Amino acid sequence: MLMGAISGSLPWFTLTVLQNKLRILSHVDDTFAILHTHAFAGSLGGILIGLFAVPKLSRLFCMVPDWEKYIGLAYALRTGQTSAGLRQMGIQLIGILFIVCLNIVATSLICLVIKLFVPLRLSEDELEIGDDEVHGEVAYALSNEGDRFENPKVNSMYDVDEYPSVMSKSTASYELHMV
């Protein structure tokens, strides 16, 4: 329960408080808070496992004869097995470092392959004109006050409407166009 409370609080704290205060986090384009949810909470979970690993549970999950050496640092300090606890904490930190490096390499390779076919970033001119002009809709529109569906976007590649036009606002029925 303690691990869950700590791991649940850290992503919230980094997203709501540190996101705007730390310069490096303010430059991260992370719409879905993946960095906070997976990287920070996952790393903290790994560290907390290295801290609180119970040897008897390690025996059940690892099924190895020398289960006593798989002990969290907190239990190791209590029982006088400090070197075993530090060893487990080191294993956890190496695991976190491995996953971070694997993600950096894999994501970079994927982006390099995608970059061969399409640009990964809009030009400065396209960035300045805004979401409505580039995508045909406003990002994060929390209400339906605009004319989002009254003026459907036309797909210039096939010269067809991407959204069906509205027949009646009150009945919310749509007229489908067959091409």
Rosetta blueprint (number, residue, H / E / L):
1 M L
2 L H
3 M H
4 G H
5 A H
6 I H
7 S H
8 G H
9 S H
10 L H
11 P H
12 W H
13 F H
14 T H
15 L H
16 T H
17 V H
18 L H
19 Q H
20 N H
21 K H
22 L L
23 R H
24 I H
25 L H
26 S H
27 H L
28 V L
29 D L
30 D L
31 T L
32 F L
33 A L
34 I H
35 L H
36 H H
37 T H
38 H H
39 A H
40 F H
41 A H
42 G H
43 S H
44 L H
45 G H
46 G H
47 I H
48 L H
49 I H
50 G H
51 L H
52 F H
53 A L
54 V L
55 P H
56 K H
57 L H
58 S H
59 R H
60 L H
61 F H
62 C H
63 M L
64 V L
65 P L
66 D L
67 W H
68 E H
69 K H
70 Y L
71 I L
72 G L
73 L H
74 A H
75 Y H
76 A H
77 L H
78 R H
79 T H
80 G L
81 Q L
82 T H
83 S H
84 A H
85 G H
86 L H
87 R H
88 Q H
89 M H
90 G H
91 I H
92 Q H
93 L H
94 I H
95 G H
96 I H
97 L H
98 F H
99 I H
100 V H
101 C H
102 L H
103 N H
104 I H
105 V H
106 A H
107 T H
108 S H
109 L H
110 I H
111 C H
112 L H
113 V H
114 I H
115 K H
116 L L
117 F L
118 V L
119 P L
120 L L
121 R L
122 L L
123 S L
124 E H
125 D H
126 E H
127 L H
128 E H
129 I H
130 G L
131 D H
132 D H
133 E H
134 V H
135 H H
136 G L
137 E L
138 V L
139 A L
140 Y L
141 A L
142 L L
143 S L
144 N L
145 E L
146 G L
147 D L
148 R L
149 F L
150 E L
151 N L
152 P L
153 K L
154 V E
155 N E
156 S L
157 M L
158 Y L
159 D L
160 V E
161 D E
162 E L
163 Y L
164 P L
165 S E
166 V E
167 M E
168 S E
169 K L
170 S L
171 T L
172 A L
173 S E
174 Y E
175 E E
176 L L
177 H L
178 M L
179 V L
